[in-house]
Amino acid sequence: MDKNYKKSTESQSRWGFYSSNEILNGRLAMILLILIIIIETFTQKTLLNIISSLFF
């Protein structure tokens, strides 16, 4: 599985899939998903309804 990920060094280009970046992105996605579920549970509105009520 690790053969698809590159080891990053400062001298290399930052393009591609790096293991540390993918782990961070996954963790942020899980945290934001839980936060969205909690917000929707307490407000009884969907996220799109909340955002649209802020701007319109």
mmCIF entry with sequence, helices, sheets and N, C-alpha, C, O atoms, coordinates in Angstrom:
data_MODEL
# 
_entry.id   MODEL 
# 
_entity.id                         1 
_entity.type                       polymer 
_entity.pdbx_number_of_molecules   1 
# 
_entity_poly.entity_id                      1 
_entity_poly.type                           'polypeptide(L)' 
_entity_poly.nstd_linkage                   no 
_entity_poly.nstd_monomer                   no 
_entity_poly.pdbx_seq_one_letter_code       MDKNYKKSTESQSRWGFYSSNEILNGRLAMILLILIIIIETFTQKTLLNIISSLFF 
_entity_poly.pdbx_seq_one_letter_code_can   MDKNYKKSTESQSRWGFYSSNEILNGRLAMILLILIIIIETFTQKTLLNIISSLFF 
_entity_poly.pdbx_strand_id                 A 
# 
loop_
_entity_poly_seq.entity_id 
_entity_poly_seq.num 
_entity_poly_seq.mon_id 
_entity_poly_seq.hetero 
1 1  MET n 
1 2  ASP n 
1 3  LYS n 
1 4  ASN n 
1 5  TYR n 
1 6  LYS n 
1 7  LYS n 
1 8  SER n 
1 9  THR n 
1 10 GLU n 
1 11 SER n 
1 12 GLN n 
1 13 SER n 
1 14 ARG n 
1 15 TRP n 
1 16 GLY n 
1 17 PHE n 
1 18 TYR n 
1 19 SER n 
1 20 SER n 
1 21 ASN n 
1 22 GLU n 
1 23 ILE n 
1 24 LEU n 
1 25 ASN n 
1 26 GLY n 
1 27 ARG n 
1 28 LEU n 
1 29 ALA n 
1 30 MET n 
1 31 ILE n 
1 32 LEU n 
1 33 LEU n 
1 34 ILE n 
1 35 LEU n 
1 36 ILE n 
1 37 ILE n 
1 38 ILE n 
1 39 ILE n 
1 40 GLU n 
1 41 THR n 
1 42 PHE n 
1 43 THR n 
1 44 GLN n 
1 45 LYS n 
1 46 THR n 
1 47 LEU n 
1 48 LEU n 
1 49 ASN n 
1 50 ILE n 
1 51 ILE n 
1 52 SER n 
1 53 SER n 
1 54 LEU n 
1 55 PHE n 
1 56 PHE n 
# 
_struct_asym.id          A 
_struct_asym.entity_id   1 
# 
loop_
_struct_conf.conf_type_id 
_struct_conf.id 
_struct_conf.pdbx_PDB_helix_id 
_struct_conf.beg_label_comp_id 
_struct_conf.beg_label_asym_id 
_struct_conf.beg_label_seq_id 
_struct_conf.pdbx_beg_PDB_ins_code 
_struct_conf.end_label_comp_id 
_struct_conf.end_label_asym_id 
_struct_conf.end_label_seq_id 
_struct_conf.pdbx_end_PDB_ins_code 
_struct_conf.beg_auth_comp_id 
_struct_conf.beg_auth_asym_id 
_struct_conf.beg_auth_seq_id 
_struct_conf.end_auth_comp_id 
_struct_conf.end_auth_asym_id 
_struct_conf.end_auth_seq_id 
_struct_conf.pdbx_PDB_helix_class 
_struct_conf.details 
_struct_conf.pdbx_PDB_helix_length 
HELX_P HELX_P1 AA1 ASP A 2  ? ASN A 4  ? ASP A 2  ASN A 4  5 ? 3  
HELX_P HELX_P2 AA2 SER A 19 ? THR A 43 ? SER A 19 THR A 43 1 ? 25 
HELX_P HELX_P3 AA3 LEU A 47 ? PHE A 55 ? LEU A 47 PHE A 55 1 ? 9  
# 
_struct_conf_type.id          HELX_P 
_struct_conf_type.criteria    ? 
_struct_conf_type.reference   ? 
# 
loop_
_atom_site.group_PDB 
_atom_site.id 
_atom_site.type_symbol 
_atom_site.label_atom_id 
_atom_site.label_alt_id 
_atom_site.label_comp_id 
_atom_site.label_asym_id 
_atom_site.label_entity_id 
_atom_site.label_seq_id 
_atom_site.pdbx_PDB_ins_code 
_atom_site.Cartn_x 
_atom_site.Cartn_y 
_atom_site.Cartn_z 
_atom_site.occupancy 
_atom_site.B_iso_or_equiv 
_atom_site.pdbx_formal_charge 
_atom_site.auth_seq_id 
_atom_site.auth_comp_id 
_atom_site.auth_asym_id 
_atom_site.auth_atom_id 
_atom_site.pdbx_PDB_model_num 
ATOM 1   N N  . MET A 1 1  ? 0.823   -1.186 0.000  1.00 0.00 ? 1  MET A N  1 
ATOM 2   C CA . MET A 1 1  ? 0.000   0.000  0.000  1.00 0.00 ? 1  MET A CA 1 
ATOM 3   C C  . MET A 1 1  ? 0.868   1.251  0.000  1.00 0.00 ? 1  MET A C  1 
ATOM 4   O O  . MET A 1 1  ? 0.487   2.250  -0.610 1.00 0.00 ? 1  MET A O  1 
ATOM 5   N N  . ASP A 1 2  ? 2.010   1.232  0.655  1.00 0.00 ? 2  ASP A N  1 
ATOM 6   C CA . ASP A 1 2  ? 2.858   2.409  0.721  1.00 0.00 ? 2  ASP A CA 1 
ATOM 7   C C  . ASP A 1 2  ? 3.585   2.696  -0.581 1.00 0.00 ? 2  ASP A C  1 
ATOM 8   O O  . ASP A 1 2  ? 4.202   3.753  -0.716 1.00 0.00 ? 2  ASP A O  1 
ATOM 9   N N  . LYS A 1 3  ? 3.529   1.780  -1.547 1.00 0.00 ? 3  LYS A N  1 
ATOM 10  C CA . LYS A 1 3  ? 4.234   2.027  -2.800 1.00 0.00 ? 3  LYS A CA 1 
ATOM 11  C C  . LYS A 1 3  ? 3.567   3.133  -3.626 1.00 0.00 ? 3  LYS A C  1 
ATOM 12  O O  . LYS A 1 3  ? 4.200   3.685  -4.526 1.00 0.00 ? 3  LYS A O  1 
ATOM 13  N N  . ASN A 1 4  ? 2.305   3.468  -3.339 1.00 0.00 ? 4  ASN A N  1 
ATOM 14  C CA . ASN A 1 4  ? 1.609   4.535  -4.049 1.00 0.00 ? 4  ASN A CA 1 
ATOM 15  C C  . ASN A 1 4  ? 1.909   5.913  -3.460 1.00 0.00 ? 4  ASN A C  1 
ATOM 16  O O  . ASN A 1 4  ? 1.542   6.929  -4.051 1.00 0.00 ? 4  ASN A O  1 
ATOM 17  N N  . TYR A 1 5  ? 2.562   5.958  -2.315 1.00 0.00 ? 5  TYR A N  1 
ATOM 18  C CA . TYR A 1 5  ? 2.857   7.222  -1.646 1.00 0.00 ? 5  TYR A CA 1 
ATOM 19  C C  . TYR A 1 5  ? 4.338   7.503  -1.724 1.00 0.00 ? 5  TYR A C  1 
ATOM 20  O O  . TYR A 1 5  ? 5.159   6.586  -1.715 1.00 0.00 ? 5  TYR A O  1 
ATOM 21  N N  . LYS A 1 6  ? 4.678   8.781  -1.801 1.00 0.00 ? 6  LYS A N  1 
ATOM 22  C CA . LYS A 1 6  ? 6.067   9.194  -1.912 1.00 0.00 ? 6  LYS A CA 1 
ATOM 23  C C  . LYS A 1 6  ? 6.569   9.698  -0.571 1.00 0.00 ? 6  LYS A C  1 
ATOM 24  O O  . LYS A 1 6  ? 5.805   10.223 0.240  1.00 0.00 ? 6  LYS A O  1 
ATOM 25  N N  . LYS A 1 7  ? 7.855   9.531  -0.355 1.00 0.00 ? 7  LYS A N  1 
ATOM 26  C CA . LYS A 1 7  ? 8.498   10.140 0.807  1.00 0.00 ? 7  LYS A CA 1 
ATOM 27  C C  . LYS A 1 7  ? 8.834   11.575 0.434  1.00 0.00 ? 7  LYS A C  1 
ATOM 28  O O  . LYS A 1 7  ? 9.418   11.820 -0.622 1.00 0.00 ? 7  LYS A O  1 
ATOM 29  N N  . SER A 1 8  ? 8.477   12.517 1.280  1.00 0.00 ? 8  SER A N  1 
ATOM 30  C CA . SER A 1 8  ? 8.684   13.919 0.929  1.00 0.00 ? 8  SER A CA 1 
ATOM 31  C C  . SER A 1 8  ? 9.997   14.423 1.508  1.00 0.00 ? 8  SER A C  1 
ATOM 32  O O  . SER A 1 8  ? 10.345  14.133 2.652  1.00 0.00 ? 8  SER A O  1 
ATOM 33  N N  . THR A 1 9  ? 10.704  15.170 0.704  1.00 0.00 ? 9  THR A N  1 
ATOM 34  C CA . THR A 1 9  ? 11.871  15.913 1.156  1.00 0.00 ? 9  THR A CA 1 
ATOM 35  C C  . THR A 1 9  ? 11.705  17.338 0.663  1.00 0.00 ? 9  THR A C  1 
ATOM 36  O O  . THR A 1 9  ? 10.924  17.594 -0.254 1.00 0.00 ? 9  THR A O  1 
ATOM 37  N N  . GLU A 1 10 ? 12.424  18.252 1.257  1.00 0.00 ? 10 GLU A N  1 
ATOM 38  C CA . GLU A 1 10 ? 12.274  19.658 0.898  1.00 0.00 ? 10 GLU A CA 1 
ATOM 39  C C  . GLU A 1 10 ? 12.761  19.947 -0.515 1.00 0.00 ? 10 GLU A C  1 
ATOM 40  O O  . GLU A 1 10 ? 12.288  20.893 -1.145 1.00 0.00 ? 10 GLU A O  1 
ATOM 41  N N  . SER A 1 11 ? 13.703  19.145 -1.027 1.00 0.00 ? 11 SER A N  1 
ATOM 42  C CA . SER A 1 11 ? 14.250  19.417 -2.349 1.00 0.00 ? 11 SER A CA 1 
ATOM 43  C C  . SER A 1 11 ? 13.378  18.882 -3.474 1.00 0.00 ? 11 SER A C  1 
ATOM 44  O O  . SER A 1 11 ? 13.569  19.249 -4.634 1.00 0.00 ? 11 SER A O  1 
ATOM 45  N N  . GLN A 1 12 ? 12.427  18.021 -3.148 1.00 0.00 ? 12 GLN A N  1 
ATOM 46  C CA . GLN A 1 12 ? 11.562  17.445 -4.177 1.00 0.00 ? 12 GLN A CA 1 
ATOM 47  C C  . GLN A 1 12 ? 10.358  18.333 -4.426 1.00 0.00 ? 12 GLN A C  1 
ATOM 48  O O  . GLN A 1 12 ? 10.011  19.188 -3.611 1.00 0.00 ? 12 GLN A O  1 
ATOM 49  N N  . SER A 1 13 ? 9.740   18.113 -5.554 1.00 0.00 ? 13 SER A N  1 
ATOM 50  C CA . SER A 1 13 ? 8.500   18.803 -5.877 1.00 0.00 ? 13 SER A CA 1 
ATOM 51  C C  . SER A 1 13 ? 7.411   18.350 -4.917 1.00 0.00 ? 13 SER A C  1 
ATOM 52  O O  . SER A 1 13 ? 7.434   17.211 -4.451 1.00 0.00 ? 13 SER A O  1 
ATOM 53  N N  . ARG A 1 14 ? 6.464   19.217 -4.618 1.00 0.00 ? 14 ARG A N  1 
ATOM 54  C CA . ARG A 1 14 ? 5.394   18.881 -3.669 1.00 0.00 ? 14 ARG A CA 1 
ATOM 55  C C  . ARG A 1 14 ? 4.158   18.320 -4.365 1.00 0.00 ? 14 ARG A C  1 
ATOM 56  O O  . ARG A 1 14 ? 3.081   18.308 -3.770 1.00 0.00 ? 14 ARG A O  1 
ATOM 57  N N  . TRP A 1 15 ? 4.281   17.862 -5.593 1.00 0.00 ? 15 TRP A N  1 
ATOM 58  C CA . TRP A 1 15 ? 3.148   17.282 -6.302 1.00 0.00 ? 15 TRP A CA 1 
ATOM 59  C C  . TRP A 1 15 ? 3.062   15.794 -6.001 1.00 0.00 ? 15 TRP A C  1 
ATOM 60  O O  . TRP A 1 15 ? 4.082   15.128 -5.823 1.00 0.00 ? 15 TRP A O  1 
ATOM 61  N N  . GLY A 1 16 ? 1.840   15.277 -5.946 1.00 0.00 ? 16 GLY A N  1 
ATOM 62  C CA . GLY A 1 16 ? 1.649   13.851 -5.764 1.00 0.00 ? 16 GLY A CA 1 
ATOM 63  C C  . GLY A 1 16 ? 1.026   13.530 -4.420 1.00 0.00 ? 16 GLY A C  1 
ATOM 64  O O  . GLY A 1 16 ? 0.667   14.419 -3.648 1.00 0.00 ? 16 GLY A O  1 
ATOM 65  N N  . PHE A 1 17 ? 0.908   12.261 -4.166 1.00 0.00 ? 17 PHE A N  1 
ATOM 66  C CA . PHE A 1 17 ? 0.299   11.779 -2.938 1.00 0.00 ? 17 PHE A CA 1 
ATOM 67  C C  . PHE A 1 17 ? 1.380   11.525 -1.899 1.00 0.00 ? 17 PHE A C  1 
ATOM 68  O O  . PHE A 1 17 ? 2.269   10.699 -2.104 1.00 0.00 ? 17 PHE A O  1 
ATOM 69  N N  . TYR A 1 18 ? 1.298   12.237 -0.788 1.00 0.00 ? 18 TYR A N  1 
ATOM 70  C CA . TYR A 1 18 ? 2.227   12.039 0.308  1.00 0.00 ? 18 TYR A CA 1 
ATOM 71  C C  . TYR A 1 18 ? 1.448   11.484 1.486  1.00 0.00 ? 18 TYR A C  1 
ATOM 72  O O  . TYR A 1 18 ? 0.334   11.926 1.769  1.00 0.00 ? 18 TYR A O  1 
ATOM 73  N N  . SER A 1 19 ? 2.028   10.528 2.162  1.00 0.00 ? 19 SER A N  1 
ATOM 74  C CA . SER A 1 19 ? 1.344   9.825  3.236  1.00 0.00 ? 19 SER A CA 1 
ATOM 75  C C  . SER A 1 19 ? 0.877   10.775 4.337  1.00 0.00 ? 19 SER A C  1 
ATOM 76  O O  . SER A 1 19 ? -0.256  10.664 4.806  1.00 0.00 ? 19 SER A O  1 
ATOM 77  N N  . SER A 1 20 ? 1.723   11.693 4.747  1.00 0.00 ? 20 SER A N  1 
ATOM 78  C CA . SER A 1 20 ? 1.346   12.609 5.833  1.00 0.00 ? 20 SER A CA 1 
ATOM 79  C C  . SER A 1 20 ? 0.197   13.527 5.421  1.00 0.00 ? 20 SER A C  1 
ATOM 80  O O  . SER A 1 20 ? -0.679  13.824 6.233  1.00 0.00 ? 20 SER A O  1 
ATOM 81  N N  . ASN A 1 21 ? 0.194   13.979 4.167  1.00 0.00 ? 21 ASN A N  1 
ATOM 82  C CA . ASN A 1 21 ? -0.893  14.840 3.697  1.00 0.00 ? 21 ASN A CA 1 
ATOM 83  C C  . ASN A 1 21 ? -2.211  14.081 3.629  1.00 0.00 ? 21 ASN A C  1 
ATOM 84  O O  . ASN A 1 21 ? -3.257  14.620 3.992  1.00 0.00 ? 21 ASN A O  1 
ATOM 85  N N  . GLU A 1 22 ? -2.169  12.849 3.174  1.00 0.00 ? 22 GLU A N  1 
ATOM 86  C CA . GLU A 1 22 ? -3.391  12.064 3.066  1.00 0.00 ? 22 GLU A CA 1 
ATOM 87  C C  . GLU A 1 22 ? -3.972  11.750 4.447  1.00 0.00 ? 22 GLU A C  1 
ATOM 88  O O  . GLU A 1 22 ? -5.191  11.738 4.616  1.00 0.00 ? 22 GLU A O  1 
ATOM 89  N N  . ILE A 1 23 ? -3.120  11.501 5.420  1.00 0.00 ? 23 ILE A N  1 
ATOM 90  C CA . ILE A 1 23 ? -3.593  11.242 6.782  1.00 0.00 ? 23 ILE A CA 1 
ATOM 91  C C  . ILE A 1 23 ? -4.252  12.494 7.355  1.00 0.00 ? 23 ILE A C  1 
ATOM 92  O O  . ILE A 1 23 ? -5.317  12.415 7.968  1.00 0.00 ? 23 ILE A O  1 
ATOM 93  N N  . LEU A 1 24 ? -3.618  13.650 7.154  1.00 0.00 ? 24 LEU A N  1 
ATOM 94  C CA . LEU A 1 24 ? -4.177  14.906 7.653  1.00 0.00 ? 24 LEU A CA 1 
ATOM 95  C C  . LEU A 1 24 ? -5.514  15.218 6.986  1.00 0.00 ? 24 LEU A C  1 
ATOM 96  O O  . LEU A 1 24 ? -6.460  15.615 7.667  1.00 0.00 ? 24 LEU A O  1 
ATOM 97  N N  . ASN A 1 25 ? -5.609  15.046 5.675  1.00 0.00 ? 25 ASN A N  1 
ATOM 98  C CA . ASN A 1 25 ? -6.861  15.305 4.965  1.00 0.00 ? 25 ASN A CA 1 
ATOM 99  C C  . ASN A 1 25 ? -7.969  14.381 5.449  1.00 0.00 ? 25 ASN A C  1 
ATOM 100 O O  . ASN A 1 25 ? -9.110  14.814 5.610  1.00 0.00 ? 25 ASN A O  1 
ATOM 101 N N  . GLY A 1 26 ? -7.649  13.131 5.680  1.00 0.00 ? 26 GLY A N  1 
ATOM 102 C CA . GLY A 1 26 ? -8.648  12.186 6.171  1.00 0.00 ? 26 GLY A CA 1 
ATOM 103 C C  . GLY A 1 26 ? -9.145  12.541 7.551  1.00 0.00 ? 26 GLY A C  1 
ATOM 104 O O  . GLY A 1 26 ? -10.341 12.453 7.827  1.00 0.00 ? 26 GLY A O  1 
ATOM 105 N N  . ARG A 1 27 ? -8.230  12.944 8.425  1.00 0.00 ? 27 ARG A N  1 
ATOM 106 C CA . ARG A 1 27 ? -8.628  13.314 9.787  1.00 0.00 ? 27 ARG A CA 1 
ATOM 107 C C  . ARG A 1 27 ? -9.500  14.564 9.796  1.00 0.00 ? 27 ARG A C  1 
ATOM 108 O O  . ARG A 1 27 ? -10.491 14.629 10.523 1.00 0.00 ? 27 ARG A O  1 
ATOM 109 N N  . LEU A 1 28 ? -9.128  15.560 8.983  1.00 0.00 ? 28 LEU A N  1 
ATOM 110 C CA . LEU A 1 28 ? -9.949  16.774 8.904  1.00 0.00 ? 28 LEU A CA 1 
ATOM 111 C C  . LEU A 1 28 ? -11.338 16.484 8.349  1.00 0.00 ? 28 LEU A C  1 
ATOM 112 O O  . LEU A 1 28 ? -12.326 17.051 8.814  1.00 0.00 ? 28 LEU A O  1 
ATOM 113 N N  . ALA A 1 29 ? -11.412 15.608 7.360  1.00 0.00 ? 29 ALA A N  1 
ATOM 114 C CA . ALA A 1 29 ? -12.707 15.258 6.787  1.00 0.00 ? 29 ALA A CA 1 
ATOM 115 C C  . ALA A 1 29 ? -13.593 14.569 7.826  1.00 0.00 ? 29 ALA A C  1 
ATOM 116 O O  . ALA A 1 29 ? -14.790 14.847 7.894  1.00 0.00 ? 29 ALA A O  1 
ATOM 117 N N  . MET A 1 30 ? -13.022 13.679 8.630  1.00 0.00 ? 30 MET A N  1 
ATOM 118 C CA . MET A 1 30 ? -13.810 12.992 9.664  1.00 0.00 ? 30 MET A CA 1 
ATOM 119 C C  . MET A 1 30 ? -14.299 13.968 10.728 1.00 0.00 ? 30 MET A C  1 
ATOM 120 O O  . MET A 1 30 ? -15.446 13.888 11.167 1.00 0.00 ? 30 MET A O  1 
ATOM 121 N N  . ILE A 1 31 ? -13.428 14.892 11.142 1.00 0.00 ? 31 ILE A N  1 
ATOM 122 C CA . ILE A 1 31 ? -13.820 15.860 12.169 1.00 0.00 ? 31 ILE A CA 1 
ATOM 123 C C  . ILE A 1 31 ? -14.925 16.776 11.649 1.00 0.00 ? 31 ILE A C  1 
ATOM 124 O O  . ILE A 1 31 ? -15.899 17.033 12.357 1.00 0.00 ? 31 ILE A O  1 
ATOM 125 N N  . LEU A 1 32 ? -14.784 17.271 10.422 1.00 0.00 ? 32 LEU A N  1 
ATOM 126 C CA . LEU A 1 32 ? -15.802 18.169 9.862  1.00 0.00 ? 32 LEU A CA 1 
ATOM 127 C C  . LEU A 1 32 ? -17.127 17.458 9.638  1.00 0.00 ? 32 LEU A C  1 
ATOM 128 O O  . LEU A 1 32 ? -18.186 18.059 9.814  1.00 0.00 ? 32 LEU A O  1 
ATOM 129 N N  . LEU A 1 33 ? -17.084 16.198 9.255  1.00 0.00 ? 33 LEU A N  1 
ATOM 130 C CA . LEU A 1 33 ? -18.324 15.448 9.077  1.00 0.00 ? 33 LEU A CA 1 
ATOM 131 C C  . LEU A 1 33 ? -19.067 15.316 10.402 1.00 0.00 ? 33 LEU A C  1 
ATOM 132 O O  . LEU A 1 33 ? -20.284 15.494 10.446 1.00 0.00 ? 33 LEU A O  1 
ATOM 133 N N  . ILE A 1 34 ? -18.357 15.009 11.472 1.00 0.00 ? 34 ILE A N  1 
ATOM 134 C CA . ILE A 1 34 ? -18.988 14.903 12.792 1.00 0.00 ? 34 ILE A CA 1 
ATOM 135 C C  . ILE A 1 34 ? -19.551 16.256 13.229 1.00 0.00 ? 34 ILE A C  1 
ATOM 136 O O  . ILE A 1 34 ? -20.649 16.319 13.781 1.00 0.00 ? 34 ILE A O  1 
ATOM 137 N N  . LEU A 1 35 ? -18.805 17.340 12.987 1.00 0.00 ? 35 LEU A N  1 
ATOM 138 C CA . LEU A 1 35 ? -19.299 18.671 13.346 1.00 0.00 ? 35 LEU A CA 1 
ATOM 139 C C  . LEU A 1 35 ? -20.568 19.037 12.576 1.00 0.00 ? 35 LEU A C  1 
ATOM 140 O O  . LEU A 1 35 ? -21.500 19.608 13.143 1.00 0.00 ? 35 LEU A O  1 
ATOM 141 N N  . ILE A 1 36 ? -20.599 18.710 11.298 1.00 0.00 ? 36 ILE A N  1 
ATOM 142 C CA . ILE A 1 36 ? -21.796 18.994 10.500 1.00 0.00 ? 36 ILE A CA 1 
ATOM 143 C C  . ILE A 1 36 ? -22.990 18.208 11.021 1.00 0.00 ? 36 ILE A C  1 
ATOM 144 O O  . ILE A 1 36 ? -24.095 18.744 11.104 1.00 0.00 ? 36 ILE A O  1 
ATOM 145 N N  . ILE A 1 37 ? -22.782 16.955 11.368 1.00 0.00 ? 37 ILE A N  1 
ATOM 146 C CA . ILE A 1 37 ? -23.881 16.142 11.906 1.00 0.00 ? 37 ILE A CA 1 
ATOM 147 C C  . ILE A 1 37 ? -24.381 16.717 13.222 1.00 0.00 ? 37 ILE A C  1 
ATOM 148 O O  . ILE A 1 37 ? -25.589 16.764 13.456 1.00 0.00 ? 37 ILE A O  1 
ATOM 149 N N  . ILE A 1 38 ? -23.469 17.155 14.086 1.00 0.00 ? 38 ILE A N  1 
ATOM 150 C CA . ILE A 1 38 ? -23.876 17.742 15.376 1.00 0.00 ? 38 ILE A CA 1 
ATOM 151 C C  . ILE A 1 38 ? -24.642 19.037 15.160 1.00 0.00 ? 38 ILE A C  1 
ATOM 152 O O  . ILE A 1 38 ? -25.674 19.254 15.795 1.00 0.00 ? 38 ILE A O  1 
ATOM 153 N N  . ILE A 1 39 ? -24.157 19.901 14.274 1.00 0.00 ? 39 ILE A N  1 
ATOM 154 C CA . ILE A 1 39 ? -24.838 21.172 14.003 1.00 0.00 ? 39 ILE A CA 1 
ATOM 155 C C  . ILE A 1 39 ? -26.232 20.924 13.442 1.00 0.00 ? 39 ILE A C  1 
ATOM 156 O O  . ILE A 1 39 ? -27.190 21.573 13.861 1.00 0.00 ? 39 ILE A O  1 
ATOM 157 N N  . GLU A 1 40 ? -26.356 19.995 12.502 1.00 0.00 ? 40 GLU A N  1 
ATOM 158 C CA . GLU A 1 40 ? -27.667 19.713 11.920 1.00 0.00 ? 40 GLU A CA 1 
ATOM 159 C C  . GLU A 1 40 ? -28.615 19.097 12.939 1.00 0.00 ? 40 GLU A C  1 
ATOM 160 O O  . GLU A 1 40 ? -29.821 19.330 12.873 1.00 0.00 ? 40 GLU A O  1 
ATOM 161 N N  . THR A 1 41 ? -28.097 18.321 13.870 1.00 0.00 ? 41 THR A N  1 
ATOM 162 C CA . THR A 1 41 ? -28.939 17.713 14.896 1.00 0.00 ? 41 THR A CA 1 
ATOM 163 C C  . THR A 1 41 ? -29.514 18.774 15.834 1.00 0.00 ? 41 THR A C  1 
ATOM 164 O O  . THR A 1 41 ? -30.702 18.744 16.155 1.00 0.00 ? 41 THR A O  1 
ATOM 165 N N  . PHE A 1 42 ? -28.675 19.707 16.270 1.00 0.00 ? 42 PHE A N  1 
ATOM 166 C CA . PHE A 1 42 ? -29.132 20.717 17.223 1.00 0.00 ? 42 PHE A CA 1 
ATOM 167 C C  . PHE A 1 42 ? -29.980 21.808 16.592 1.00 0.00 ? 42 PHE A C  1 
ATOM 168 O O  . PHE A 1 42 ? -30.877 22.337 17.248 1.00 0.00 ? 42 PHE A O  1 
ATOM 169 N N  . THR A 1 43 ? -29.724 22.161 15.338 1.00 0.00 ? 43 THR A N  1 
ATOM 170 C CA . THR A 1 43 ? -30.487 23.240 14.711 1.00 0.00 ? 43 THR A CA 1 
ATOM 171 C C  . THR A 1 43 ? -31.717 22.731 13.966 1.00 0.00 ? 43 THR A C  1 
ATOM 172 O O  . THR A 1 43 ? -32.604 23.520 13.640 1.00 0.00 ? 43 THR A O  1 
ATOM 173 N N  . GLN A 1 44 ? -31.787 21.453 13.695 1.00 0.00 ? 44 GLN A N  1 
ATOM 174 C CA . GLN A 1 44 ? -32.883 20.847 12.927 1.00 0.00 ? 44 GLN A CA 1 
ATOM 175 C C  . GLN A 1 44 ? -32.984 21.446 11.525 1.00 0.00 ? 44 GLN A C  1 
ATOM 176 O O  . GLN A 1 44 ? -34.062 21.461 10.931 1.00 0.00 ? 44 GLN A O  1 
ATOM 177 N N  . LYS A 1 45 ? -31.859 21.942 10.995 1.00 0.00 ? 45 LYS A N  1 
ATOM 178 C CA . LYS A 1 45 ? -31.768 22.463 9.636  1.00 0.00 ? 45 LYS A CA 1 
ATOM 179 C C  . LYS A 1 45 ? -30.596 21.785 8.940  1.00 0.00 ? 45 LYS A C  1 
ATOM 180 O O  . LYS A 1 45 ? -29.654 21.324 9.584  1.00 0.00 ? 45 LYS A O  1 
ATOM 181 N N  . THR A 1 46 ? -30.670 21.732 7.625  1.00 0.00 ? 46 THR A N  1 
ATOM 182 C CA . THR A 1 46 ? -29.535 21.201 6.884  1.00 0.00 ? 46 THR A CA 1 
ATOM 183 C C  . THR A 1 46 ? -28.443 22.261 6.786  1.00 0.00 ? 46 THR A C  1 
ATOM 184 O O  . THR A 1 46 ? -28.694 23.444 7.014  1.00 0.00 ? 46 THR A O  1 
ATOM 185 N N  . LEU A 1 47 ? -27.253 21.838 6.453  1.00 0.00 ? 47 LEU A N  1 
ATOM 186 C CA . LEU A 1 47 ? -26.140 22.771 6.339  1.00 0.00 ? 47 LEU A CA 1 
ATOM 187 C C  . LEU A 1 47 ? -26.399 23.805 5.247  1.00 0.00 ? 47 LEU A C  1 
ATOM 188 O O  . LEU A 1 47 ? -26.048 24.973 5.414  1.00 0.00 ? 47 LEU A O  1 
ATOM 189 N N  . LEU A 1 48 ? -27.005 23.398 4.137  1.00 0.00 ? 48 LEU A N  1 
ATOM 190 C CA . LEU A 1 48 ? -27.295 24.340 3.067  1.00 0.00 ? 48 LEU A CA 1 
ATOM 191 C C  . LEU A 1 48 ? -28.323 25.385 3.498  1.00 0.00 ? 48 LEU A C  1 
ATOM 192 O O  . LEU A 1 48 ? -28.215 26.550 3.117  1.00 0.00 ? 48 LEU A O  1 
ATOM 193 N N  . ASN A 1 49 ? -29.313 24.980 4.285  1.00 0.00 ? 49 ASN A N  1 
ATOM 194 C CA . ASN A 1 49 ? -30.285 25.943 4.805  1.00 0.00 ? 49 ASN A CA 1 
ATOM 195 C C  . ASN A 1 49 ? -29.629 26.951 5.745  1.00 0.00 ? 49 ASN A C  1 
ATOM 196 O O  . ASN A 1 49 ? -29.968 28.135 5.723  1.00 0.00 ? 49 ASN A O  1 
ATOM 197 N N  . ILE A 1 50 ? -28.703 26.490 6.562  1.00 0.00 ? 50 ILE A N  1 
ATOM 198 C CA . ILE A 1 50 ? -28.005 27.384 7.493  1.00 0.00 ? 50 ILE A CA 1 
ATOM 199 C C  . ILE A 1 50 ? -27.158 28.385 6.710  1.00 0.00 ? 50 ILE A C  1 
ATOM 200 O O  . ILE A 1 50 ? -27.171 29.578 7.015  1.00 0.00 ? 50 ILE A O  1 
ATOM 201 N N  . ILE A 1 51 ? -26.430 27.916 5.718  1.00 0.00 ? 51 ILE A N  1 
ATOM 202 C CA . ILE A 1 51 ? -25.580 28.804 4.925  1.00 0.00 ? 51 ILE A CA 1 
ATOM 203 C C  . ILE A 1 51 ? -26.426 29.811 4.144  1.00 0.00 ? 51 ILE A C  1 
ATOM 204 O O  . ILE A 1 51 ? -26.079 30.990 4.075  1.00 0.00 ? 51 ILE A O  1 
ATOM 205 N N  . SER A 1 52 ? -27.535 29.349 3.557  1.00 0.00 ? 52 SER A N  1 
ATOM 206 C CA . SER A 1 52 ? -28.369 30.268 2.781  1.00 0.00 ? 52 SER A CA 1 
ATOM 207 C C  . SER A 1 52 ? -29.034 31.299 3.671  1.00 0.00 ? 52 SER A C  1 
ATOM 208 O O  . SER A 1 52 ? -29.255 32.425 3.224  1.00 0.00 ? 52 SER A O  1 
ATOM 209 N N  . SER A 1 53 ? -29.364 30.965 4.919  1.00 0.00 ? 53 SER A N  1 
ATOM 210 C CA . SER A 1 53 ? -29.967 31.950 5.809  1.00 0.00 ? 53 SER A CA 1 
ATOM 211 C C  . SER A 1 53 ? -28.948 33.006 6.252  1.00 0.00 ? 53 SER A C  1 
ATOM 212 O O  . SER A 1 53 ? -29.343 34.098 6.663  1.00 0.00 ? 53 SER A O  1 
ATOM 213 N N  . LEU A 1 54 ? -27.667 32.709 6.177  1.00 0.00 ? 54 LEU A N  1 
ATOM 214 C CA . LEU A 1 54 ? -26.650 33.692 6.516  1.00 0.00 ? 54 LEU A CA 1 
ATOM 215 C C  . LEU A 1 54 ? -26.482 34.745 5.436  1.00 0.00 ? 54 LEU A C  1 
ATOM 216 O O  . LEU A 1 54 ? -26.153 35.893 5.734  1.00 0.00 ? 54 LEU A O  1 
ATOM 217 N N  . PHE A 1 55 ? -26.702 34.368 4.192  1.00 0.00 ? 55 PHE A N  1 
ATOM 218 C CA . PHE A 1 55 ? -26.425 35.275 3.080  1.00 0.00 ? 55 PHE A CA 1 
ATOM 219 C C  . PHE A 1 55 ? -27.678 35.877 2.446  1.00 0.00 ? 55 PHE A C  1 
ATOM 220 O O  . PHE A 1 55 ? -27.571 36.841 1.689  1.00 0.00 ? 55 PHE A O  1 
ATOM 221 N N  . PHE A 1 56 ? -28.836 35.345 2.730  1.00 0.00 ? 56 PHE A N  1 
ATOM 222 C CA . PHE A 1 56 ? -30.049 35.864 2.093  1.00 0.00 ? 56 PHE A CA 1 
ATOM 223 C C  . PHE A 1 56 ? -31.089 36.252 3.105  1.00 0.00 ? 56 PHE A C  1 
ATOM 224 O O  . PHE A 1 56 ? -32.171 36.707 2.735  1.00 0.00 ? 56 PHE A O  1 
# 
